[in-house]
Amino acid sequence: MNNLHQSYSRQQGSQEEQVIYDYFLQHIRTDTPGQLVEDFRRLFIEGRGFRDIEVYTALEKIIKRKNNEYQFNHFFNRCCHILINHWQMDVQSYSAIPELIGLLENLAPPRSGYQSAANRVRYLVKNFTQCEDNVKLQRLARVINNRLNPDKSDLVGNLIHRYPYLYNHCLLGDESSQEHQQTVRKIKTQTEKRFEVNLSRYVTYKVRLAQISRSPEVAQEKSRIIRPVKNPTLLKDKELNQALKHYMGTVDGGHTYKSLSNNFLTHTVHTKTFGRYKDDLYEYIFTSLDPKYSKGQFNKNLYNLLQNTLPECNNQRPTEFLMLRTSSQLMNFLVVENGKKPEHYVFVDMISNMGVTRTMGLLLKVVLVSGKVKPYLEKRFSILFNHYESFTKDGVPWLVKSLENLQLAFSVHFGKVDLSCLKQVKMR
């Protein structure tokens, strides 16, 4: 029995469920993805005509026993992921994943008044499509499908494949299996690497163009030799170049974001009280604000937020917990609080007054002094992504530019991409 089989066996919910899990686990090794998609369709979409009577009998017992639709959703979701987790390991089987998930679109409604097993299965599967697990499956399908057929759709939701920092929050749930988590981690790593490689190639291309432009007599001849490289972002070339210069170059008093964060950490390591730490953090953030903007209500609200964060701990030493809690409160204030209360007026106001790049730089400053808050920032942006998923890109251009800028900032400061050649020339 392989590791995948052992893992699902340990997680068994009932004997009947295990019969169906075992069927898919065994046939994964012998049947083509096309055959298994057809099996899945006959078993769960049609609810009849299945080739293995033992499996169908097990399903009948499951749906008779499971009046709790949540339990069925959990069982059905795991059936999907048994196949998905195996197919994602083989590039030749990739196309079967969106095909499988596509079966859940445009389902025929169950016939009212009929109590047959087939009708009950249709009802339960149709109900599954209304839950959050299905939303995550559909997003996963878009991520994988885009590798095979780049999506030309104009919806924000179809951009999910571009932002690996959203994957943990948009593609995984609290009950995601270990195998599914591994699947998403693998796709996330591959997407990050591909973007960094494409970004590096683009920067190298632009740098070479800038270098040969200094010698007009050879520029025309050499420009024919250099193969053009496509901008890997949704930003205009000028916007991308300015953003890269900003995240890599000097911002405040001739310092880079990295040196500013190092100076802050060096200074606060000797800070004796949490209250003093918050004062220092306020000054650290304040220096990145546009002077005109900081004179408004934002400055006062930021100060009050920090002062009202765990004031009972002001005389304690600034522990890691207190610093992380403060940073997470900052992200609530600067971006968005939570999915149930997705107001983000402050974030939009900052963008309107300081621009996207400078606003994202402010968030980057907070992350650089409290690395553990990075997943929390990613979660804030997943909330915004979920909120605007059905909007067109043109409807929320500020969000698309924010997502692209955050991808750049993360790649520059946390990725493995080498863009040092950018410092040698002035890109246009």
C-alpha positions as a printed NumPy array, in Angstrom:
array([[  0.   ,   0.   ,   0.   ],
       [  1.538,   3.355,  -1.054],
       [  1.782,   6.467,   1.136],
       [ -1.207,   8.145,  -0.477],
       [ -3.379,   5.087,   0.191],
       [ -2.16 ,   4.832,   3.795],
       [ -2.923,   8.495,   4.451],
       [ -6.489,   8.292,   3.249],
       [ -7.011,   5.026,   5.136],
       [ -5.982,   6.692,   8.39 ],
       [ -8.558,   9.411,   7.743],
       [-11.45 ,   7.048,   7.046],
       [-14.901,   8.144,   8.157],
       [-16.885,   4.965,   7.538],
       [-16.505,   1.558,   5.945],
       [-18.654,   2.588,   2.975],
       [-16.644,   5.737,   2.395],
       [-13.457,   3.695,   2.47 ],
       [-14.824,   1.388,  -0.233],
       [-15.113,   4.383,  -2.57 ],
       [-11.772,   5.886,  -1.546],
       [-10.109,   2.522,  -2.165],
       [-11.742,   2.201,  -5.573],
       [-10.272,   5.486,  -6.78 ],
       [ -6.9  ,   4.851,  -5.136],
       [ -6.6  ,   1.459,  -6.821],
       [ -7.832,   2.531, -10.261],
       [ -5.561,   5.587, -10.315],
       [ -2.704,   3.16 , -10.945],
       [ -4.384,   1.267, -13.772],
       [ -6.94 ,   3.497, -15.499],
       [ -6.472,   6.56 , -17.661],
       [ -7.575,   9.971, -16.343],
       [-10.333,   9.922, -18.97 ],
       [-11.721,   6.64 , -17.612],
       [-11.692,   7.948, -14.044],
       [-13.402,  11.203, -15.018],
       [-16.11 ,   9.097, -16.65 ],
       [-16.364,   6.947, -13.508],
       [-16.716,  10.087, -11.429],
       [-19.406,  11.434, -13.743],
       [-21.444,   8.216, -13.663],
       [-21.139,   7.829,  -9.887],
       [-21.719,  11.384,  -8.691],
       [-23.251,  13.384, -11.565],
       [-25.541,  10.793, -13.152],
       [-25.864,   8.697,  -9.997],
       [-26.403,   5.525, -11.998],
       [-24.859,   3.101, -14.491],
       [-21.676,   2.633, -12.459],
       [-19.528,  -0.343, -13.467],
       [-18.767,  -1.589,  -9.923],
       [-21.883,  -2.653,  -8.005],
       [-20.041,  -2.757,  -4.653],
       [-19.015,   0.888,  -4.989],
       [-22.491,   2.01 ,  -6.006],
       [-24.051,   0.081,  -3.116],
       [-21.635,   1.792,  -0.75 ],
       [-22.674,   5.179,  -2.146],
       [-26.364,   4.318,  -1.651],
       [-25.693,   3.537,   2.009],
       [-23.75 ,   6.788,   2.435],
       [-26.484,   9.008,   1.052],
       [-29.198,   7.215,   3.04 ],
       [-27.248,   7.63 ,   6.26 ],
       [-25.903,  11.13 ,   5.716],
       [-28.714,  13.539,   6.377],
       [-25.938,  15.878,   7.447],
       [-24.968,  17.593,   4.186],
       [-21.734,  18.889,   5.718],
       [-20.548,  15.29 ,   6.173],
       [-21.33 ,  14.457,   2.551],
       [-19.471,  17.573,   1.39 ],
       [-16.39 ,  16.454,   3.3  ],
       [-16.585,  12.95 ,   1.814],
       [-17.186,  14.23 ,  -1.737],
       [-14.375,  16.778,  -1.491],
       [-11.922,  14.058,  -0.494],
       [-12.993,  11.924,  -3.461],
       [-12.148,  14.864,  -5.722],
       [ -8.749,  15.37 ,  -4.117],
       [ -7.732,  11.722,  -4.271],
       [ -7.761,  12.098,  -8.056],
       [ -6.455,  15.674,  -8.166],
       [ -3.506,  14.997,  -5.868],
       [ -2.367,  12.115,  -8.047],
       [ -2.861,  13.819, -11.417],
       [ -0.988,  16.975, -10.44 ],
       [  2.209,  14.909, -10.138],
       [  2.102,  14.095, -13.865],
       [  2.077,  16.949, -16.386],
       [  0.378,  14.7  , -18.931],
       [ -2.552,  14.249, -16.539],
       [ -2.925,  17.969, -15.71 ],
       [ -5.781,  18.52 , -18.138],
       [ -7.91 ,  15.946, -16.301],
       [ -8.074,  18.194, -13.202],
       [-10.062,  21.08 , -14.722],
       [-12.072,  18.48 , -16.665],
       [-13.028,  16.74 , -13.421],
       [-13.892,  19.996, -11.654],
       [-15.751,  21.143, -14.739],
       [-18.286,  18.364, -14.143],
       [-19.601,  20.449, -11.246],
       [-20.618,  23.317, -13.497],
       [-24.117,  23.665, -14.914],
       [-25.478,  20.64 , -13.069],
       [-29.029,  19.617, -13.832],
       [-31.271,  20.175, -10.781],
       [-32.608,  17.096,  -8.983],
       [-36.184,  16.144,  -9.854],
       [-38.568,  17.215,  -7.115],
       [-40.645,  14.521,  -5.489],
       [-38.355,  11.67 ,  -6.484],
       [-36.604,   9.774,  -3.677],
       [-34.369,   7.554,  -5.809],
       [-30.706,   7.151,  -4.939],
       [-29.698,   8.84 ,  -8.193],
       [-31.854,  11.851,  -7.415],
       [-30.493,  12.066,  -3.863],
       [-26.904,  12.009,  -5.184],
       [-27.711,  14.819,  -7.628],
       [-29.214,  16.849,  -4.825],
       [-26.195,  16.409,  -2.544],
       [-23.667,  17.178,  -5.282],
       [-25.674,  20.218,  -6.364],
       [-25.649,  21.343,  -2.733],
       [-21.863,  20.853,  -2.613],
       [-21.441,  23.411,  -5.403],
       [-22.788,  26.069,  -3.037],
       [-20.102,  25.521,  -0.388],
       [-16.649,  27.05 ,   0.063],
       [-14.878,  23.781,  -0.831],
       [-16.272,  24.034,  -4.351],
       [-15.11 ,  27.656,  -4.64 ],
       [-11.577,  26.513,  -3.822],
       [-11.826,  23.669,  -6.354],
       [-12.914,  26.087,  -9.076],
       [ -9.965,  28.364,  -8.276],
       [ -7.584,  25.426,  -8.404],
       [ -9.001,  24.488, -11.805],
       [ -8.329,  28.01 , -13.06 ],
       [ -4.734,  27.915, -11.775],
       [ -4.006,  24.623, -13.542],
       [ -6.07 ,  25.327, -16.659],
       [ -4.198,  28.567, -17.232],
       [ -0.972,  26.635, -17.668],
       [ -2.56 ,  24.702, -20.497],
       [ -4.71 ,  27.434, -22.04 ],
       [ -3.93 ,  30.991, -20.887],
       [ -7.22 ,  32.578, -19.857],
       [ -8.326,  35.669, -21.767],
       [-11.258,  36.307, -19.439],
       [-11.626,  39.797, -18.043],
       [-12.668,  38.736, -14.516],
       [-10.475,  39.304, -11.461],
       [-11.146,  35.718, -10.327],
       [ -9.364,  34.371, -13.381],
       [ -6.148,  36.084, -12.288],
       [ -5.695,  33.737,  -9.311],
       [ -2.953,  31.796, -11.1  ],
       [ -0.768,  34.936, -11.145],
       [ -0.51 ,  35.354,  -7.374],
       [  0.99 ,  32.376,  -5.535],
       [  0.945,  34.295,  -2.258],
       [ -2.853,  33.92 ,  -2.338],
       [ -2.843,  30.144,  -2.826],
       [ -2.729,  29.089,   0.831],
       [ -5.785,  31.173,   1.629],
       [ -7.766,  30.895,  -1.614],
       [ -7.118,  27.238,  -2.486],
       [ -6.884,  25.592,   0.945],
       [ -9.345,  25.239,   3.801],
       [ -9.035,  24.318,   7.448],
       [ -9.759,  20.672,   6.662],
       [ -7.605,  20.313,   3.547],
       [ -5.813,  16.981,   3.541],
       [ -2.049,  16.799,   3.862],
       [ -1.872,  15.605,   0.257],
       [ -3.872,  18.578,  -0.984],
       [ -1.664,  20.957,   0.997],
       [  1.368,  19.371,  -0.644],
       [ -0.254,  19.779,  -4.054],
       [ -0.852,  23.484,  -3.493],
       [  2.645,  24.005,  -2.066],
       [  4.166,  22.381,  -5.138],
       [  2.118,  24.481,  -7.551],
       [  2.895,  27.592,  -5.476],
       [  6.643,  26.939,  -5.627],
       [  6.521,  26.299,  -9.37 ],
       [  4.539,  29.486,  -9.997],
       [  6.909,  31.598,  -7.887],
       [  9.941,  30.187,  -9.671],
       [  8.42 ,  30.696, -13.124],
       [  7.572,  34.326, -12.355],
       [ 11.04 ,  35.039, -10.978],
       [ 12.704,  33.487, -14.03 ],
       [ 10.502,  35.513, -16.379],
       [ 11.123,  38.69 , -14.374],
       [ 14.866,  38.128, -14.428],
       [ 14.819,  37.574, -18.199],
       [ 12.772,  40.715, -18.726],
       [ 15.081,  42.861, -16.578],
       [ 18.171,  41.464, -18.312],
       [ 16.603,  42.255, -21.677],
       [ 15.801,  45.838, -20.662],
       [ 19.258,  46.343, -19.206],
       [ 20.898,  45.144, -22.431],
       [ 18.73 ,  47.535, -24.436],
       [ 19.729,  50.376, -22.129],
       [ 23.417,  49.494, -22.487],
       [ 23.458,  49.41 , -26.275],
       [ 21.479,  52.648, -26.463],
       [ 24.631,  54.374, -25.208],
       [ 26.373,  53.491, -28.477],
       [ 24.109,  54.753, -31.293],
       [ 26.426,  53.479, -34.04 ],
       [ 25.96 ,  49.839, -32.949],
       [ 22.549,  50.1  , -31.343],
       [ 20.574,  49.299, -34.502],
       [ 22.656,  46.246, -35.355],
       [ 22.684,  44.809, -31.81 ],
       [ 18.985,  45.454, -31.224],
       [ 18.258,  43.044, -34.052],
       [ 20.199,  40.328, -32.255],
       [ 18.488,  40.687, -28.885],
       [ 15.297,  38.683, -28.717],
       [ 12.449,  40.673, -27.122],
       [ 11.211,  39.463, -23.729],
       [  7.611,  40.001, -22.68 ],
       [  6.758,  41.969, -19.563],
       [  5.712,  39.22 , -17.067],
       [  3.273,  41.474, -15.194],
       [ -0.007,  43.215, -15.968],
       [  1.677,  46.563, -15.353],
       [  2.792,  48.815, -18.157],
       [  6.537,  48.736, -18.822],
       [  6.994,  52.167, -17.252],
       [  4.996,  51.164, -14.167],
       [  6.986,  47.943, -13.779],
       [ 10.328,  49.705, -14.117],
       [  9.356,  52.361, -11.577],
       [  8.105,  49.73 ,  -9.133],
       [ 11.317,  47.706,  -9.394],
       [ 13.433,  50.799,  -8.859],
       [ 11.321,  51.695,  -5.839],
       [ 11.472,  48.299,  -4.119],
       [ 15.167,  47.827,  -4.857],
       [ 16.422,  51.394,  -4.655],
       [ 16.56 ,  54.106,  -2.018],
       [ 13.351,  55.518,  -0.581],
       [ 13.853,  57.49 ,   2.654],
       [ 17.003,  59.491,   3.215],
       [ 19.047,  57.426,   0.787],
       [ 18.152,  54.11 ,   2.457],
       [ 16.667,  50.985,   0.902],
       [ 13.695,  49.237,   2.45 ],
       [ 16.038,  46.522,   3.672],
       [ 18.455,  48.924,   5.347],
       [ 15.598,  50.855,   6.943],
       [ 14.183,  47.686,   8.465],
       [ 17.632,  46.577,   9.663],
       [ 18.184,  49.96 ,  11.314],
       [ 14.807,  49.738,  13.03 ],
       [ 15.462,  46.207,  14.3  ],
       [ 18.928,  47.169,  15.544],
       [ 17.509,  50.174,  17.37 ],
       [ 14.504,  48.431,  18.951],
       [ 16.416,  45.374,  20.158],
       [ 17.341,  47.495,  23.174],
       [ 13.895,  49.041,  23.637],
       [ 12.793,  48.337,  27.197],
       [  9.026,  48.822,  27.021],
       [  6.249,  47.897,  24.612],
       [  4.926,  51.448,  24.781],
       [  8.24 ,  52.8  ,  23.548],
       [  8.36 ,  50.149,  20.834],
       [  5.012,  51.354,  19.482],
       [  6.283,  54.935,  19.439],
       [  9.33 ,  53.832,  17.455],
       [  7.14 ,  51.828,  15.073],
       [  4.956,  54.877,  14.491],
       [  8.018,  56.957,  13.547],
       [  9.27 ,  54.141,  11.311],
       [  5.989,  54.073,   9.378],
       [  5.505,  57.838,   9.436],
       [  8.71 ,  58.481,   7.492],
       [  7.293,  56.604,   4.477],
       [  4.156,  58.697,   4.25 ],
       [  3.647,  61.49 ,   1.784],
       [  3.996,  64.684,   3.89 ],
       [  0.745,  66.096,   2.492],
       [ -1.117,  62.878,   3.251],
       [  0.338,  62.397,   6.735],
       [ -0.984,  65.776,   7.836],
       [ -4.552,  64.581,   7.418],
       [ -6.767,  62.27 ,   9.458],
       [ -4.671,  59.214,   8.574],
       [ -1.789,  60.297,  10.772],
       [ -4.033,  60.726,  13.799],
       [ -5.835,  57.422,  13.212],
       [ -2.549,  55.551,  12.837],
       [ -1.217,  56.985,  16.077],
       [ -4.431,  56.169,  17.957],
       [ -4.449,  52.624,  16.599],
       [ -0.971,  51.942,  17.96 ],
       [ -1.661,  53.599,  21.273],
       [ -4.833,  51.53 ,  21.726],
       [ -3.125,  48.238,  20.885],
       [ -2.708,  46.28 ,  24.148],
       [ -2.178,  49.424,  26.263],
       [ -2.172,  47.271,  29.412],
       [  1.176,  45.877,  28.211],
       [  2.882,  49.231,  27.664],
       [  5.314,  48.755,  30.546],
       [  6.251,  45.191,  29.606],
       [  9.198,  44.235,  27.428],
       [  8.247,  44.09 ,  23.717],
       [  8.   ,  40.313,  23.23 ],
       [  7.621,  38.627,  19.862],
       [  3.935,  38.049,  20.578],
       [  3.311,  41.736,  21.331],
       [  5.191,  42.858,  18.215],
       [  3.36 ,  40.379,  15.987],
       [  0.012,  41.35 ,  17.444],
       [  0.787,  45.016,  16.784],
       [  1.788,  44.292,  13.18 ],
       [ -1.349,  42.248,  12.559],
       [ -3.481,  45.087,  13.931],
       [ -1.681,  47.408,  11.55 ],
       [ -2.605,  45.158,   8.605],
       [ -6.242,  45.21 ,   9.691],
       [ -6.138,  48.985,   9.695],
       [ -4.075,  49.507,   6.547],
       [ -5.676,  46.861,   4.293],
       [ -8.868,  45.133,   5.466],
       [-10.079,  43.676,   8.745],
       [-11.824,  40.412,   7.849],
       [-14.054,  38.675,   5.331],
       [-17.238,  39.407,   7.262],
       [-16.342,  43.084,   7.448],
       [-14.4  ,  43.756,   4.229],
       [-14.26 ,  47.542,   4.48 ],
       [-11.003,  48.874,   3.06 ],
       [-11.492,  52.614,   2.878],
       [ -8.079,  53.37 ,   4.371],
       [ -6.311,  51.185,   1.807],
       [ -8.089,  52.771,  -1.153],
       [ -7.498,  56.225,   0.326],
       [ -3.761,  55.562,   0.639],
       [ -3.605,  54.423,  -2.972],
       [ -5.547,  57.467,  -4.149],
       [ -3.197,  59.834,  -2.315],
       [  0.202,  58.094,  -2.415],
       [ -0.101,  55.751,  -5.389],
       [ -0.016,  51.951,  -5.482],
       [  3.759,  51.469,  -5.407],
       [  4.371,  53.685,  -2.406],
       [  1.403,  52.173,  -0.547],
       [  2.685,  48.658,  -1.104],
       [  6.115,  49.839,   0.007],
       [  4.568,  50.925,   3.309],
       [  3.129,  47.433,   3.818],
       [  6.485,  45.954,   2.86 ],
       [  8.172,  48.002,   5.594],
       [  5.914,  46.425,   8.216],
       [  6.569,  42.905,   6.909],
       [ 10.338,  43.445,   6.874],
       [ 10.425,  44.192,  10.61 ],
       [  8.049,  41.357,  11.519],
       [  8.501,  38.475,   9.077],
       [  5.825,  36.356,  10.697],
       [  3.197,  38.904,   9.695],
       [  3.744,  38.146,   5.981],
       [  1.114,  35.328,   5.93 ],
       [ -1.239,  37.707,   7.689],
       [ -0.769,  40.312,   4.943],
       [ -1.345,  37.594,   2.342],
       [ -4.587,  36.732,   4.125],
       [ -5.689,  40.387,   3.967],
       [ -5.198,  40.386,   0.209],
       [ -7.008,  37.073,  -0.194],
       [-10.008,  38.761,   1.472],
       [ -9.865,  41.585,  -1.07 ],
       [ -9.44 ,  39.07 ,  -3.895],
       [-12.457,  37.065,  -2.742],
       [-14.5  ,  40.246,  -2.391],
       [-13.778,  41.406,  -5.949],
       [-13.52 ,  37.977,  -7.602],
       [-16.54 ,  38.53 ,  -9.849],
       [-15.515,  42.062, -10.887],
       [-13.833,  42.852, -14.191],
       [-10.184,  43.902, -14.143],
       [-11.128,  47.317, -15.505],
       [-13.639,  47.704, -12.687],
       [-10.952,  47.578,  -9.978],
       [ -7.663,  48.604, -11.64 ],
       [ -6.246,  49.701,  -8.273],
       [ -6.625,  46.13 ,  -6.945],
       [ -4.952,  44.512,  -9.952],
       [ -2.036,  46.95 ,  -9.7  ],
       [ -1.809,  46.271,  -5.958],
       [ -1.701,  42.505,  -6.484],
       [  0.985,  42.905,  -9.156],
       [  3.059,  45.255,  -6.993],
       [  2.881,  42.917,  -4.018],
       [  4.078,  40.075,  -6.236],
       [  7.048,  42.216,  -7.258],
       [  7.841,  43.326,  -3.704],
       [  7.746,  39.735,  -2.432],
       [  9.92 ,  38.475,  -5.295],
       [ 12.515,  41.203,  -4.736],
       [ 12.718,  40.784,  -0.955],
       [ 11.795,  37.146,  -0.301],
       [ 12.436,  35.361,  -3.579],
       [ 15.597,  34.047,  -5.203],
       [ 15.552,  36.279,  -8.249],
       [ 18.78 ,  38.191,  -8.969],
       [ 18.041,  41.656, -10.31 ],
       [ 21.339,  43.249,  -9.327],
       [ 22.048,  44.197, -12.96 ],
       [ 19.162,  46.678, -12.725],
       [ 21.271,  48.923, -10.51 ],
       [ 23.822,  49.379, -13.287],
       [ 21.606,  51.298, -15.672],
       [ 18.611,  53.574, -15.877],
       [ 15.77 ,  51.636, -17.41 ],
       [ 13.135,  53.496, -19.417]])
